[in-house]
Amino acid sequence: MKKNDQPSAPVKQPEFLFDKVNYKILLIGIGVIALGFILMSGGGSDDPKVYSDAIFNFRRIRLAPTLVLIGFGITIYSTLKNPKKA
């Protein structure tokens, strides 16, 4: 018998920190955050000397920051969710 003819030990699969569900929830949260920042953007006028009320509308003042906060909550939930529990 040669030196290398020993039975090899079973190869362990790498174990991820999170489960597949956690990563899905995390991606959803990141998408909600990105949507919130997209809704916050824009609304300025082309001429800097002209005042525009468009920056104070409901979408930029209420909806977009709320979506960003909800997205952060979703991402925190995805990191704290224990996939081992049912």
C-alpha positions as CSV (number, residue, x, y, z in Angstrom):
1,M,0.0,0.0,0.0
2,K,1.3,3.4,-0.9
3,K,1.4,6.4,1.4
4,N,-1.4,8.2,-0.6
5,D,-3.8,5.2,-0.6
6,Q,-5.4,6.2,2.6
7,P,-9.2,6.8,2.6
8,S,-9.8,10.5,2.3
9,A,-11.9,12.3,4.9
10,P,-15.3,13.6,3.6
11,V,-15.1,17.1,2.3
12,K,-17.1,19.6,4.3
13,Q,-19.3,22.0,2.4
14,P,-18.7,25.7,3.3
15,E,-21.4,26.9,5.7
16,F,-22.8,30.3,5.0
17,L,-23.6,32.7,7.8
18,F,-27.1,33.3,6.5
19,D,-29.7,31.2,4.9
20,K,-31.1,31.7,1.4
21,V,-34.2,33.4,2.9
22,N,-32.1,35.9,4.7
23,Y,-30.3,37.0,1.5
24,K,-33.7,37.4,-0.3
25,I,-35.0,39.6,2.5
26,L,-31.8,41.6,2.5
27,L,-32.0,42.2,-1.2
28,I,-35.6,43.3,-0.9
29,G,-34.6,45.7,1.8
30,I,-31.7,47.1,-0.3
31,G,-34.2,47.6,-3.2
32,V,-36.6,49.5,-0.9
33,I,-33.8,51.8,0.3
34,A,-32.7,52.4,-3.3
35,L,-36.3,53.2,-4.3
36,G,-36.6,55.7,-1.5
37,F,-33.4,57.5,-2.6
38,I,-34.6,57.5,-6.2
39,L,-37.9,59.1,-5.1
40,M,-36.0,61.8,-3.2
41,S,-33.9,62.9,-6.1
42,G,-34.7,65.5,-8.7
43,G,-37.2,68.3,-8.5
44,G,-34.9,71.2,-8.9
45,S,-35.3,74.0,-11.4
46,D,-33.0,74.5,-14.4
47,D,-32.4,78.1,-13.4
48,P,-30.8,78.5,-9.9
49,K,-32.4,82.0,-9.6
50,V,-35.9,80.6,-9.8
51,Y,-37.6,79.2,-6.7
52,S,-39.4,75.9,-7.1
53,D,-41.9,74.4,-4.6
54,A,-41.3,71.0,-6.1
55,I,-38.8,70.1,-3.5
56,F,-41.4,70.3,-0.8
57,N,-44.0,67.9,-2.2
58,F,-45.3,64.8,-0.5
59,R,-43.1,62.4,-2.4
60,R,-39.8,64.0,-1.2
61,I,-40.8,65.0,2.3
62,R,-42.9,62.1,3.5
63,L,-42.9,59.1,1.1
64,A,-39.2,58.7,0.2
65,P,-37.8,59.0,3.8
66,T,-40.4,56.6,5.0
67,L,-39.4,54.1,2.4
68,V,-35.7,54.5,3.3
69,L,-36.5,53.8,7.0
70,I,-38.7,50.8,6.1
71,G,-35.9,49.5,4.0
72,F,-33.4,49.8,6.8
73,G,-35.9,48.0,9.1
74,I,-36.2,45.2,6.6
75,T,-32.4,44.8,6.3
76,I,-32.0,44.8,10.1
77,Y,-34.7,42.1,10.3
78,S,-32.9,40.0,7.6
79,T,-29.7,40.0,9.6
80,L,-31.4,39.2,12.9
81,K,-33.7,36.5,11.5
82,N,-32.6,33.0,12.7
83,P,-33.0,30.6,9.8
84,K,-32.7,27.6,12.2
85,K,-36.0,28.5,14.0
86,A,-39.2,27.8,12.2
